[in-house]
Amino acid sequence: NIYVLPIVHGSGDMAQTVRDFMVSQDVDCLALPLPPSVETLVEEGVASLPIISLVVCPEHHDDQSSRCSYVPIDPCQPVVMGIRVAMGEGIPRAYIDRDVASFQPTSWVGPDPYVLKTVPLASFSAGTIPFLPSPQMGTQRQARIAWMAFRLHELELDYRKIVYLCPLMDWPWVRQAYLDRMPYVVPEQLSER
């Protein structure tokens, strides 16, 4: 009862695909690749659309430098579109990514989702999977993947039709972690940002 939409961030075409899927289905939970600590601010930003905003997550590093990660609240973001539809339809949202003190991005250059105007999402995703970088064991990415797979199992206990907006780059490994019931480490608790 989990429907996965592999997404590419920052794509209006992908956001439209998410919207079309969400409004055509009977969804009772939307699982999001964002940590619980940003839920309130992200949803306040979504409620304020069409004003575009940014949720900034301060990070402090061992070298005493200050950096940040951020979540753009822009309707061209597939996750934001999913939240927007879910809020409008009264669908519960689950923020299932792992909270981290310092986010470590993984760079990857993929195909342009503009092709979704003529190619189904399933074909786009299948054609991309062979070129995705695999997560290295012991990395933050691997820990986040294992945690999200565990959280999907938890959600299945309460919901009958879950839509999971999974970053395309992580989809094959979240799927495998889910099927293997990969061991996970409980994330550190961060205060709401």
N, C-alpha and C positions, 0 to 999 in steps of 0.2 A: 503493500500500500504506500510505497514511496515513489513519487514521480520526480526524476531528476532532470533539471534543465541545466545543461552545461553552459555557462555564461562567460562572456568576455567583457570585462569592465570597460566603461567609457564608450559604449556603442549605442547610439540611438536605434539602430536596426535590431540589436539584441534586446533593447528595452521594449521595443514594439512586439517582438516575439514573445517576451515574458508576459506583456499585457494581454495579447491575444490568447495565450494559453490559459492564463488565470481567469479571464472572463468567460471562457468556454467550458470550464470544468467546475465540478462541485468539490471545491477544496475545503478542508476543515482545519488545516494548519500550514503555515508557510515557514519553512526552515531557512535561515539566512546565514551566510558565511561572515557574520560579524559577531564580536564578543558581546556578552551581556552588559558590560560597563558602558557601552555607547547607546544603548537602547533608547533611553529617555531623550537625549539630545538629538539623535537621528530622527526619532518620530516627531519631535517638535519642529525640526527642520522640514520634514516631509509635509507636516500640517501647514507650514508657512509657504509652500510652493504656490505660485510660480517664482517667489523670491528664492534665488539660488544662494546657498550658504555652505559652510564647511564646519565639520566637527573636528576640532584639533585635539589630539591626544598627546600631551607632553610626555617626553621620555628623558630620563636621566641616565647617563652612561658612566661606567667606571672611570673614564678619563675626565670626569667632572664637566663634560660638555653637555649642553642641552640641545635636544633635537625633538622632533615630533613626527608622528604619523597622523594621517587625516582621512576622513570620510567625506567626499564631496556629495552634497545634497543637490543633485542635479537630475532632472527628469530623464536625461539621456543615459543615466546609469541603470542597468538592469535591476540591481538590488533595490534601488530607490523606487523604480517603477513597480516592482513586486510589493514593496511595503505600501506604496500609495494605493494600489488596487486592494490589498488586504485590509488596509484601514477603512477604505470606502465600503467594502463588503462585509466588514465586521469579522474578518477571518483572524484567528489568533496567530501571532508571530512568535517564533522561537529563534533567539539569537544563539547559535550553537557553536560558534568558533571559540577558540581558547583565548582567554585573556592573557596577555603577555605584557611585561614591563617595558620591553623594547621590541618592536616589530622588526623582523628581518625579512625584507622582500626578496622574492626570487624573480630575476629578470627572465623574460621570455618574449620573443617577438613571434606572433602568430599571424594567421591570415586575417584579412580585413572582413569583419562580419557584414559588410555591405552586400556580400554575396547572398545573404539570407533573403534578399528580395526575390531571388529565383531558385535558391537551393534550400531544401528542408533542414531544420536544425540537426536532425539525426545524421544526415549526410555530411553536413559541415563538421560536426563533432567527430564522426568516424574517420573522415579524411585527415583530421588534425592529430588524432591520438598517437600515431606512430612517431610524431616529431616532438612530443612533450618531454620535458626534462623530468627524470624520476627523482623523488626525494631521497636524500642521503640519510642513512640510519643515524639516529642521535641528534638530528637537527631540529630546529624549531618547527620547520615545515612538517616533518614526519610526526612530531608530537601533536601538532594541530590536526593533521589528517586523522590520526588515531582517535583523538578526542571527538571530532565531528562524527566519525563513524559510531562511536559509543552513544553520543547524544541522539543520533537517528534511531538507534535501538530503543532508547528511552522514550522517544516521542511515539513510537509504534504502540506502546502500551496504552496511550490515551487517544490516539487519533486514527481514523480509518483511511484518510486520503491526504497524504502529506506531499507538498511540492517543495523540493529542495533546490534552491538556486546555488549550484555548485560551481566554483571557478573551474573552467574547462581544464586549466593546467593541472588541477588536483583530482579531477573526476575519476580516472582509472584507479588511482591509489586509494581514494575514499571508498570506492566500490569494493576493492580487494580487502581493505581493512574492515569494512562492514561484514563481508562474507566470512572472513577469517576470525572475526571477533578479536581483532588485534588488541593486545594489552595496551593500556593507556595510563598516563599519570594525571592525577587530578591537578588542574591548573591552580596557580596562586590566586588568591582573591584580591582583586583590585577594587578600590572604591569607584563608584560611578563617576564618570568624567564630567 
